Amino acid sequence: MPLSGEAIRTMNYVDDISVTLRRILAVLPSLTEEERQRVADHIKVSEPNYETVLNTIAAKK
């Protein structure tokens, strides 16, 4: 069954998130330990996050 345009667009958003995460990983070595910790803390409290999205997808089944 072919995917709808909305499903393809959503998958492209996921690809965009992956690119962003690769950029974050590339920058991390240049940050101080304090900066890395602040970035980590910020990621932990950001909402929605990957886990929230995956749980929502699983709940829709």
HTML snippet that shows the backbone in 3Dmol.js (N, CA, C, O; Angstrom):
<script src="https://3Dmol.org/build/3Dmol-min.js"></script>
<div id="view" style="width:600px;height:400px;position:relative"></div>
<script>
const pdb = `
ATOM      1  N   MET A   1       0.841  -1.171   0.000  1.00  0.00           N
ATOM      2  CA  MET A   1       0.000   0.000   0.000  1.00  0.00           C
ATOM      3  C   MET A   1       0.897   1.248   0.000  1.00  0.00           C
ATOM      4  O   MET A   1       1.783   1.359   0.847  1.00  0.00           O
ATOM      5  N   PRO A   2       0.689   2.166  -0.912  1.00  0.00           N
ATOM      6  CA  PRO A   2       1.522   3.374  -0.962  1.00  0.00           C
ATOM      7  C   PRO A   2       1.244   4.294   0.231  1.00  0.00           C
ATOM      8  O   PRO A   2       0.140   4.327   0.774  1.00  0.00           O
ATOM      9  N   LEU A   3       2.272   5.028   0.613  1.00  0.00           N
ATOM     10  CA  LEU A   3       2.129   5.967   1.725  1.00  0.00           C
ATOM     11  C   LEU A   3       1.462   7.251   1.268  1.00  0.00           C
ATOM     12  O   LEU A   3       1.609   7.677   0.122  1.00  0.00           O
ATOM     13  N   SER A   4       0.734   7.852   2.177  1.00  0.00           N
ATOM     14  CA  SER A   4       0.118   9.150   1.878  1.00  0.00           C
ATOM     15  C   SER A   4       1.194  10.227   1.900  1.00  0.00           C
ATOM     16  O   SER A   4       2.284  10.028   2.438  1.00  0.00           O
ATOM     17  N   GLY A   5       0.874  11.349   1.316  1.00  0.00           N
ATOM     18  CA  GLY A   5       1.798  12.477   1.338  1.00  0.00           C
ATOM     19  C   GLY A   5       2.117  12.907   2.754  1.00  0.00           C
ATOM     20  O   GLY A   5       3.247  13.298   3.049  1.00  0.00           O
ATOM     21  N   GLU A   6       1.130  12.839   3.631  1.00  0.00           N
ATOM     22  CA  GLU A   6       1.342  13.224   5.037  1.00  0.00           C
ATOM     23  C   GLU A   6       2.314  12.284   5.729  1.00  0.00           C
ATOM     24  O   GLU A   6       3.149  12.726   6.519  1.00  0.00           O
ATOM     25  N   ALA A   7       2.215  10.991   5.442  1.00  0.00           N
ATOM     26  CA  ALA A   7       3.143  10.023   6.049  1.00  0.00           C
ATOM     27  C   ALA A   7       4.562  10.263   5.544  1.00  0.00           C
ATOM     28  O   ALA A   7       5.514  10.214   6.323  1.00  0.00           O
ATOM     29  N   ILE A   8       4.707  10.518   4.265  1.00  0.00           N
ATOM     30  CA  ILE A   8       6.035  10.792   3.699  1.00  0.00           C
ATOM     31  C   ILE A   8       6.602  12.076   4.306  1.00  0.00           C
ATOM     32  O   ILE A   8       7.778  12.126   4.665  1.00  0.00           O
ATOM     33  N   ARG A   9       5.783  13.098   4.419  1.00  0.00           N
ATOM     34  CA  ARG A   9       6.221  14.365   5.015  1.00  0.00           C
ATOM     35  C   ARG A   9       6.666  14.143   6.460  1.00  0.00           C
ATOM     36  O   ARG A   9       7.683  14.689   6.886  1.00  0.00           O
ATOM     37  N   THR A  10       5.919  13.354   7.204  1.00  0.00           N
ATOM     38  CA  THR A  10       6.262  13.070   8.593  1.00  0.00           C
ATOM     39  C   THR A  10       7.585  12.316   8.682  1.00  0.00           C
ATOM     40  O   THR A  10       8.400  12.595   9.561  1.00  0.00           O
ATOM     41  N   MET A  11       7.801  11.373   7.787  1.00  0.00           N
ATOM     42  CA  MET A  11       9.073  10.650   7.764  1.00  0.00           C
ATOM     43  C   MET A  11      10.226  11.598   7.425  1.00  0.00           C
ATOM     44  O   MET A  11      11.335  11.429   7.933  1.00  0.00           O
ATOM     45  N   ASN A  12       9.978  12.573   6.587  1.00  0.00           N
ATOM     46  CA  ASN A  12      11.001  13.578   6.285  1.00  0.00           C
ATOM     47  C   ASN A  12      11.320  14.410   7.523  1.00  0.00           C
ATOM     48  O   ASN A  12      12.471  14.799   7.724  1.00  0.00           O
ATOM     49  N   TYR A  13      10.315  14.687   8.356  1.00  0.00           N
ATOM     50  CA  TYR A  13      10.565  15.395   9.616  1.00  0.00           C
ATOM     51  C   TYR A  13      11.499  14.578  10.505  1.00  0.00           C
ATOM     52  O   TYR A  13      12.402  15.125  11.139  1.00  0.00           O
ATOM     53  N   VAL A  14      11.276  13.276  10.545  1.00  0.00           N
ATOM     54  CA  VAL A  14      12.141  12.396  11.337  1.00  0.00           C
ATOM     55  C   VAL A  14      13.577  12.466  10.795  1.00  0.00           C
ATOM     56  O   VAL A  14      14.534  12.512  11.568  1.00  0.00           O
ATOM     57  N   ASP A  15      13.717  12.473   9.483  1.00  0.00           N
ATOM     58  CA  ASP A  15      15.048  12.610   8.890  1.00  0.00           C
ATOM     59  C   ASP A  15      15.688  13.933   9.294  1.00  0.00           C
ATOM     60  O   ASP A  15      16.886  13.987   9.569  1.00  0.00           O
ATOM     61  N   ASP A  16      14.893  14.999   9.331  1.00  0.00           N
ATOM     62  CA  ASP A  16      15.402  16.310   9.754  1.00  0.00           C
ATOM     63  C   ASP A  16      15.871  16.270  11.208  1.00  0.00           C
ATOM     64  O   ASP A  16      16.887  16.875  11.551  1.00  0.00           O
ATOM     65  N   ILE A  17      15.141  15.564  12.053  1.00  0.00           N
ATOM     66  CA  ILE A  17      15.536  15.431  13.457  1.00  0.00           C
ATOM     67  C   ILE A  17      16.862  14.688  13.548  1.00  0.00           C
ATOM     68  O   ILE A  17      17.727  15.058  14.343  1.00  0.00           O
ATOM     69  N   SER A  18      17.029  13.646  12.744  1.00  0.00           N
ATOM     70  CA  SER A  18      18.276  12.889  12.747  1.00  0.00           C
ATOM     71  C   SER A  18      19.456  13.762  12.332  1.00  0.00           C
ATOM     72  O   SER A  18      20.539  13.663  12.909  1.00  0.00           O
ATOM     73  N   VAL A  19      19.248  14.609  11.343  1.00  0.00           N
ATOM     74  CA  VAL A  19      20.307  15.533  10.916  1.00  0.00           C
ATOM     75  C   VAL A  19      20.667  16.469  12.065  1.00  0.00           C
ATOM     76  O   VAL A  19      21.846  16.717  12.321  1.00  0.00           O
ATOM     77  N   THR A  20      19.663  16.981  12.750  1.00  0.00           N
ATOM     78  CA  THR A  20      19.904  17.874  13.886  1.00  0.00           C
ATOM     79  C   THR A  20      20.684  17.156  14.979  1.00  0.00           C
ATOM     80  O   THR A  20      21.614  17.727  15.548  1.00  0.00           O
ATOM     81  N   LEU A  21      20.319  15.918  15.280  1.00  0.00           N
ATOM     82  CA  LEU A  21      21.029  15.159  16.300  1.00  0.00           C
ATOM     83  C   LEU A  21      22.483  14.900  15.902  1.00  0.00           C
ATOM     84  O   LEU A  21      23.371  14.932  16.754  1.00  0.00           O
ATOM     85  N   ARG A  22      22.733  14.645  14.616  1.00  0.00           N
ATOM     86  CA  ARG A  22      24.115  14.472  14.148  1.00  0.00           C
ATOM     87  C   ARG A  22      24.906  15.762  14.329  1.00  0.00           C
ATOM     88  O   ARG A  22      26.082  15.726  14.691  1.00  0.00           O
ATOM     89  N   ARG A  23      24.267  16.895  14.079  1.00  0.00           N
ATOM     90  CA  ARG A  23      24.933  18.191  14.277  1.00  0.00           C
ATOM     91  C   ARG A  23      25.270  18.394  15.750  1.00  0.00           C
ATOM     92  O   ARG A  23      26.358  18.863  16.084  1.00  0.00           O
ATOM     93  N   ILE A  24      24.341  18.041  16.626  1.00  0.00           N
ATOM     94  CA  ILE A  24      24.603  18.151  18.062  1.00  0.00           C
ATOM     95  C   ILE A  24      25.792  17.272  18.441  1.00  0.00           C
ATOM     96  O   ILE A  24      26.692  17.711  19.156  1.00  0.00           O
ATOM     97  N   LEU A  25      25.792  16.039  17.961  1.00  0.00           N
ATOM     98  CA  LEU A  25      26.906  15.131  18.265  1.00  0.00           C
ATOM     99  C   LEU A  25      28.237  15.666  17.753  1.00  0.00           C
ATOM    100  O   LEU A  25      29.271  15.479  18.395  1.00  0.00           O
ATOM    101  N   ALA A  26      28.216  16.325  16.610  1.00  0.00           N
ATOM    102  CA  ALA A  26      29.449  16.867  16.033  1.00  0.00           C
ATOM    103  C   ALA A  26      30.001  18.024  16.854  1.00  0.00           C
ATOM    104  O   ALA A  26      31.214  18.225  16.906  1.00  0.00           O
ATOM    105  N   VAL A  27      29.121  18.788  17.496  1.00  0.00           N
ATOM    106  CA  VAL A  27      29.535  19.962  18.269  1.00  0.00           C
ATOM    107  C   VAL A  27      29.974  19.589  19.683  1.00  0.00           C
ATOM    108  O   VAL A  27      30.807  20.283  20.267  1.00  0.00           O
ATOM    109  N   LEU A  28      29.439  18.522  20.239  1.00  0.00           N
ATOM    110  CA  LEU A  28      29.695  18.184  21.635  1.00  0.00           C
ATOM    111  C   LEU A  28      31.174  18.158  22.021  1.00  0.00           C
ATOM    112  O   LEU A  28      31.515  18.649  23.097  1.00  0.00           O
ATOM    113  N   PRO A  29      32.064  17.609  21.198  1.00  0.00           N
ATOM    114  CA  PRO A  29      33.476  17.589  21.606  1.00  0.00           C
ATOM    115  C   PRO A  29      34.089  18.978  21.819  1.00  0.00           C
ATOM    116  O   PRO A  29      35.073  19.115  22.546  1.00  0.00           O
ATOM    117  N   SER A  30      33.518  19.994  21.196  1.00  0.00           N
ATOM    118  CA  SER A  30      34.077  21.341  21.331  1.00  0.00           C
ATOM    119  C   SER A  30      33.526  22.090  22.547  1.00  0.00           C
ATOM    120  O   SER A  30      33.990  23.189  22.853  1.00  0.00           O
ATOM    121  N   LEU A  31      32.555  21.519  23.236  1.00  0.00           N
ATOM    122  CA  LEU A  31      31.955  22.169  24.399  1.00  0.00           C
ATOM    123  C   LEU A  31      32.705  21.800  25.669  1.00  0.00           C
ATOM    124  O   LEU A  31      33.331  20.743  25.759  1.00  0.00           O
ATOM    125  N   THR A  32      32.630  22.684  26.634  1.00  0.00           N
ATOM    126  CA  THR A  32      33.202  22.365  27.944  1.00  0.00           C
ATOM    127  C   THR A  32      32.298  21.346  28.633  1.00  0.00           C
ATOM    128  O   THR A  32      31.172  21.104  28.200  1.00  0.00           O
ATOM    129  N   GLU A  33      32.801  20.764  29.696  1.00  0.00           N
ATOM    130  CA  GLU A  33      32.004  19.799  30.457  1.00  0.00           C
ATOM    131  C   GLU A  33      30.725  20.456  30.977  1.00  0.00           C
ATOM    132  O   GLU A  33      29.656  19.848  30.938  1.00  0.00           O
ATOM    133  N   GLU A  34      30.830  21.684  31.459  1.00  0.00           N
ATOM    134  CA  GLU A  34      29.647  22.394  31.958  1.00  0.00           C
ATOM    135  C   GLU A  34      28.640  22.641  30.836  1.00  0.00           C
ATOM    136  O   GLU A  34      27.436  22.483  31.035  1.00  0.00           O
ATOM    137  N   GLU A  35      29.128  23.023  29.674  1.00  0.00           N
ATOM    138  CA  GLU A  35      28.226  23.257  28.537  1.00  0.00           C
ATOM    139  C   GLU A  35      27.551  21.969  28.101  1.00  0.00           C
ATOM    140  O   GLU A  35      26.354  21.954  27.816  1.00  0.00           O
ATOM    141  N   ARG A  36      28.324  20.880  28.048  1.00  0.00           N
ATOM    142  CA  ARG A  36      27.729  19.581  27.680  1.00  0.00           C
ATOM    143  C   ARG A  36      26.637  19.188  28.666  1.00  0.00           C
ATOM    144  O   ARG A  36      25.590  18.675  28.270  1.00  0.00           O
ATOM    145  N   GLN A  37      26.885  19.431  29.964  1.00  0.00           N
ATOM    146  CA  GLN A  37      25.884  19.090  30.972  1.00  0.00           C
ATOM    147  C   GLN A  37      24.636  19.939  30.809  1.00  0.00           C
ATOM    148  O   GLN A  37      23.521  19.438  30.956  1.00  0.00           O
ATOM    149  N   ARG A  38      24.808  21.213  30.509  1.00  0.00           N
ATOM    150  CA  ARG A  38      23.648  22.088  30.314  1.00  0.00           C
ATOM    151  C   ARG A  38      22.851  21.670  29.085  1.00  0.00           C
ATOM    152  O   ARG A  38      21.620  21.705  29.101  1.00  0.00           O
ATOM    153  N   VAL A  39      23.546  21.274  28.020  1.00  0.00           N
ATOM    154  CA  VAL A  39      22.854  20.770  26.823  1.00  0.00           C
ATOM    155  C   VAL A  39      22.095  19.493  27.174  1.00  0.00           C
ATOM    156  O   VAL A  39      20.937  19.331  26.789  1.00  0.00           O
ATOM    157  N   ALA A  40      22.745  18.587  27.904  1.00  0.00           N
ATOM    158  CA  ALA A  40      22.097  17.331  28.299  1.00  0.00           C
ATOM    159  C   ALA A  40      20.855  17.599  29.138  1.00  0.00           C
ATOM    160  O   ALA A  40      19.812  16.982  28.922  1.00  0.00           O
ATOM    161  N   ASP A  41      20.962  18.516  30.091  1.00  0.00           N
ATOM    162  CA  ASP A  41      19.808  18.855  30.934  1.00  0.00           C
ATOM    163  C   ASP A  41      18.675  19.427  30.092  1.00  0.00           C
ATOM    164  O   ASP A  41      17.505  19.120  30.321  1.00  0.00           O
ATOM    165  N   HIS A  42      19.024  20.249  29.130  1.00  0.00           N
ATOM    166  CA  HIS A  42      18.016  20.856  28.259  1.00  0.00           C
ATOM    167  C   HIS A  42      17.309  19.788  27.416  1.00  0.00           C
ATOM    168  O   HIS A  42      16.091  19.828  27.243  1.00  0.00           O
ATOM    169  N   ILE A  43      18.078  18.846  26.902  1.00  0.00           N
ATOM    170  CA  ILE A  43      17.495  17.761  26.104  1.00  0.00           C
ATOM    171  C   ILE A  43      16.557  16.917  26.964  1.00  0.00           C
ATOM    172  O   ILE A  43      15.482  16.527  26.508  1.00  0.00           O
ATOM    173  N   LYS A  44      16.956  16.635  28.199  1.00  0.00           N
ATOM    174  CA  LYS A  44      16.147  15.792  29.087  1.00  0.00           C
ATOM    175  C   LYS A  44      14.769  16.376  29.367  1.00  0.00           C
ATOM    176  O   LYS A  44      13.800  15.630  29.508  1.00  0.00           O
ATOM    177  N   VAL A  45      14.667  17.706  29.449  1.00  0.00           N
ATOM    178  CA  VAL A  45      13.387  18.317  29.803  1.00  0.00           C
ATOM    179  C   VAL A  45      12.599  18.815  28.592  1.00  0.00           C
ATOM    180  O   VAL A  45      11.483  19.312  28.746  1.00  0.00           O
ATOM    181  N   SER A  46      13.164  18.689  27.395  1.00  0.00           N
ATOM    182  CA  SER A  46      12.448  19.176  26.213  1.00  0.00           C
ATOM    183  C   SER A  46      11.239  18.285  25.942  1.00  0.00           C
ATOM    184  O   SER A  46      11.316  17.061  26.049  1.00  0.00           O
ATOM    185  N   GLU A  47      10.158  18.901  25.601  1.00  0.00           N
ATOM    186  CA  GLU A  47       8.914  18.188  25.296  1.00  0.00           C
ATOM    187  C   GLU A  47       8.293  18.781  24.053  1.00  0.00           C
ATOM    188  O   GLU A  47       8.342  19.996  23.865  1.00  0.00           O
ATOM    189  N   PRO A  48       7.718  17.969  23.210  1.00  0.00           N
ATOM    190  CA  PRO A  48       7.755  16.513  23.265  1.00  0.00           C
ATOM    191  C   PRO A  48       9.128  16.012  22.857  1.00  0.00           C
ATOM    192  O   PRO A  48       9.883  16.716  22.187  1.00  0.00           O
ATOM    193  N   ASN A  49       9.444  14.799  23.263  1.00  0.00           N
ATOM    194  CA  ASN A  49      10.707  14.185  22.881  1.00  0.00           C
ATOM    195  C   ASN A  49      10.417  12.884  22.123  1.00  0.00           C
ATOM    196  O   ASN A  49       9.263  12.499  21.935  1.00  0.00           O
ATOM    197  N   TYR A  50      11.489  12.224  21.696  1.00  0.00           N
ATOM    198  CA  TYR A  50      11.299  11.000  20.907  1.00  0.00           C
ATOM    199  C   TYR A  50      10.436   9.977  21.643  1.00  0.00           C
ATOM    200  O   TYR A  50       9.558   9.351  21.049  1.00  0.00           O
ATOM    201  N   GLU A  51      10.694   9.814  22.932  1.00  0.00           N
ATOM    202  CA  GLU A  51       9.941   8.821  23.702  1.00  0.00           C
ATOM    203  C   GLU A  51       8.455   9.167  23.750  1.00  0.00           C
ATOM    204  O   GLU A  51       7.611   8.281  23.623  1.00  0.00           O
ATOM    205  N   THR A  52       8.130  10.443  23.932  1.00  0.00           N
ATOM    206  CA  THR A  52       6.733  10.877  23.949  1.00  0.00           C
ATOM    207  C   THR A  52       6.047  10.549  22.624  1.00  0.00           C
ATOM    208  O   THR A  52       4.920  10.053  22.606  1.00  0.00           O
ATOM    209  N   VAL A  53       6.729  10.826  21.528  1.00  0.00           N
ATOM    210  CA  VAL A  53       6.168  10.569  20.201  1.00  0.00           C
ATOM    211  C   VAL A  53       5.970   9.071  19.987  1.00  0.00           C
ATOM    212  O   VAL A  53       4.919   8.645  19.508  1.00  0.00           O
ATOM    213  N   LEU A  54       6.976   8.270  20.339  1.00  0.00           N
ATOM    214  CA  LEU A  54       6.853   6.817  20.159  1.00  0.00           C
ATOM    215  C   LEU A  54       5.721   6.240  21.019  1.00  0.00           C
ATOM    216  O   LEU A  54       4.983   5.363  20.571  1.00  0.00           O
ATOM    217  N   ASN A  55       5.590   6.733  22.246  1.00  0.00           N
ATOM    218  CA  ASN A  55       4.495   6.258  23.107  1.00  0.00           C
ATOM    219  C   ASN A  55       3.136   6.639  22.525  1.00  0.00           C
ATOM    220  O   ASN A  55       2.182   5.866  22.614  1.00  0.00           O
ATOM    221  N   THR A  56       3.048   7.827  21.932  1.00  0.00           N
ATOM    222  CA  THR A  56       1.800   8.255  21.316  1.00  0.00           C
ATOM    223  C   THR A  56       1.461   7.374  20.120  1.00  0.00           C
ATOM    224  O   THR A  56       0.310   6.982  19.929  1.00  0.00           O
ATOM    225  N   ILE A  57       2.473   7.071  19.324  1.00  0.00           N
ATOM    226  CA  ILE A  57       2.257   6.188  18.160  1.00  0.00           C
ATOM    227  C   ILE A  57       1.783   4.814  18.632  1.00  0.00           C
ATOM    228  O   ILE A  57       0.839   4.254  18.075  1.00  0.00           O
ATOM    229  N   ALA A  58       2.436   4.277  19.654  1.00  0.00           N
ATOM    230  CA  ALA A  58       2.070   2.948  20.172  1.00  0.00           C
ATOM    231  C   ALA A  58       0.652   2.944  20.744  1.00  0.00           C
ATOM    232  O   ALA A  58      -0.057   1.946  20.617  1.00  0.00           O
ATOM    233  N   ALA A  59       0.234   4.031  21.365  1.00  0.00           N
ATOM    234  CA  ALA A  59      -1.098   4.108  21.973  1.00  0.00           C
ATOM    235  C   ALA A  59      -2.199   4.179  20.931  1.00  0.00           C
ATOM    236  O   ALA A  59      -3.345   3.841  21.229  1.00  0.00           O
ATOM    237  N   LYS A  60      -1.882   4.608  19.715  1.00  0.00           N
ATOM    238  CA  LYS A  60      -2.881   4.771  18.659  1.00  0.00           C
ATOM    239  C   LYS A  60      -3.230   3.458  17.966  1.00  0.00           C
ATOM    240  O   LYS A  60      -4.122   3.428  17.117  1.00  0.00           O
ATOM    241  N   LYS A  61      -2.540   2.375  18.315  1.00  0.00           N
ATOM    242  CA  LYS A  61      -2.772   1.087  17.644  1.00  0.00           C
ATOM    243  C   LYS A  61      -4.082   0.495  18.042  1.00  0.00           C
ATOM    244  O   LYS A  61      -4.438  -0.587  17.574  1.00  0.00           O
TER     245      LYS A  61
END
`;
const viewer = $3Dmol.createViewer("view");
viewer.addModel(pdb, "pdb");
viewer.setStyle({}, {cartoon: {color: "spectrum"}});
viewer.zoomTo();
viewer.render();
</script>
